[in-house]
Amino acid sequence: MTATELPATPGPDFGPAVKLVADLAAQVRDDQLDAPTPCEDYRVRHLLGHFVGLTAAFRDAARKDLGPSTATDPGSTTPDVDDDWRTVLPRQLDELADAWRTPEAWDGMTQAGGLTFPAVLAGRVALNEVVIHGWDLARAIGQEYPADRASLECSFEMLAPSADADAETRGPLFGPAVPVPADTGLLDRVIALSGRTPTWARP
């Protein structure tokens, strides 16, 4: 089967977003693991640990392989990296993208973070996690973040309706939206909608 013959899925392709994060993760030096990130309570090591957990959880959510990875509340503990994160994370990023390329992944109900919700929403939540936390990682290690437009548009469509929700409703990693000028670019608008200041820079 050629690429043009592959069945279409109801959701976006994760490929560009996960590749960008994998490229950023490959640039992380050991001496940057304790550097601060835009997530106030997270250092780089915690952000990478969160990536390892979320890629496993949403990969399994796409496969409907429900169990410990999908039933665990990500806020129950502070994530951290194991010694093998440099091989585990790139592999799981690829697996995440592949899992959501199947039409069946977007059907019915699934589970992630201990919550049960429609798979079509889970897929969009998963991509948004990759997009926003990818920006967090880029900022933390001082790298550019050339996110693809399709992924940013997906995040914008998901975040915009809840822009006025309080921090408790949006969770600890996505606070109330930050006001930005009307002519702000799409990436910065998405980041502001996630509750981050687009101009955040590492100390």
N, C-alpha and C positions, 0 to 999 in steps of 0.2 A: 504494500500500500504506500503510495507516495504522499508527500506532505499535503498536496492539494486534495487528496482523497480522504484525509482524516476527517472523522465526524466533528462537527462544530459542537462546542460546549456552551451552556447558557451563561458562562462567566468569562472573565478575562484570563489571559495567559500570564502565569506567574514568572515565566522565563526571564524577562529582562530585569525584574525586581530582584529575584534570587541571585542572578549572576552579579549584579551590582553589589549586593551584600557579601557574596563570597569573595569578590575582588577586594572589598574593603577589609574583610576579616583576615585575608592573607597578608595585609599590610600592617596588622597590629603587632607591635613589638612587645616582648615580655615586660619591658619596663613601662609600658603604657597600660598594663592590666589594672592598675590601681588609680588611673586617671579619672577625674570626674566626668560625668555625662550630663546632658540636659535633663535626664531623669534624676531628680534631686537626691534620692536615696540609693542610686545605683552608681557604682564604678564600672569601668569598662568590663571587668571580669564578670560582674553581675549581669550586665547587658548581654554579653555573649552567652552566659548561662541561660538567660531568658530565651535567647534565640534557639539554643539547643532544645529547650523544653517545648517552645511553641511550634517548632518545625516538626517535632515528633508528634505532638498532640494533633495538629491540624492535618498532617499527613494521614494519621490513623483515622481522623474524623472523615476525611475524604473517602477512605477505603471502607468506612463503617466498621472498622476494627476497634470496637469500643472496649476500654479496659482502663488500667491504671494511668496510662498516658493521657487519656481524654477525660478522666474523672477527677483529676487533681486540680484544685484551685491554685492558679499561679501566684496568688497573693498570700498563700498560706506560709510560705518560707521565702527567704531571700535566695535567689538562684546564684550559682557559682559555676565555674568551669572545672572540669576534670582535666587530667593531664593529656587526654586524647582529643581535646576539643578541636584541634586543628585538622584532624581527619574526619571527625564525626560531623561537625557542622557543615562543611561543604557537601558531604554525602547526603545529609538530611535536607539541605536546601534543594538539591536536585530531586530528591524523592518527593518533596512537597510539591514542586512544580509538576512532576510527572503524575502524581496522584490526582491533581485537580484538572488534568487535561482529559480525563475520561468523563463522558456525559453523565455516567451513573453517579459520579461524585456529587453532582449538584441536585440529585433527586432525593425526595423524602426528608426525613429528619436525621440528625446526627448529634454528636456530643463533643464538647470541647470545654476545658476549664471547669468541668463539673456541671455544665449547663447543657440542657437539651434544647435545640432550636433547629429551624429549617436549614438544610444543607446549603441552599443557595445563599443564605445569610452568612453561614459559617465560612464559606469560601471568600466572601467579600471581607469579612472580619480578618481572616488569615492574611489576605493580601495587604490590607491596611496595616496590620502589625508589622509585616516585612517592610513596607514603605516607610512608616514613621520611625521604627527603631533602626532602620538603615540610616536615616538622617541622623538619629542620635549618635550612632557609631561614627559616621563621617565627621560630625562636629567634634566628637570627643578626641579623635586622633588627628584632627586638622586636615582633613581631605575634602575634596569637592564631592558633590552629590548630584550627578546628572541623571536624576530619575526620569523614566520614560513617561510620556504624557498619558498613555492609556491607564497606567497604574495610578497616576496622580488624580486623574478624573474619577476613577473608581473610589479612591479615598475621599475625594471632595464630596461626591454624591452620598457617601455613607456618613460622613462627619457633619456636614452642613445642617441637616435637620435637627441635630441635638446640640447645636452650638450654644444654646442658652441654658443647657442643663447644668446642674451643680456638680462639684467634684465627686461627691459620693455616688451620684448616678453614673458618671462616666468612668469611675474607677481611678486607682492611684496613678496609673501611667498616662491617662488622658484627661487632663483637667479642663476647666471651663475655657472657652475660646478666648484668644488674645486679640484685641482690636488691631486691625491693620488698615492702611489707606486703601481706597477703592481701586487704585491702579496697581496694587501689589500683584506680582506674578503668581502663577498657579502653585508652584512649589511652596512659596512662603505662605500663601493663603491656606494650603492644606496643613502646613506645620502649625500655623496660628490656630486653626480649628481644632488641632489636637491638644491645645493648651500650652504650647511652647512659644517662646519668643524667637522669631526667625533669625534675629541677629545674635543669638547666643553663640559665644565663642569660648573655647577652653581657656581657663585662667592662665 
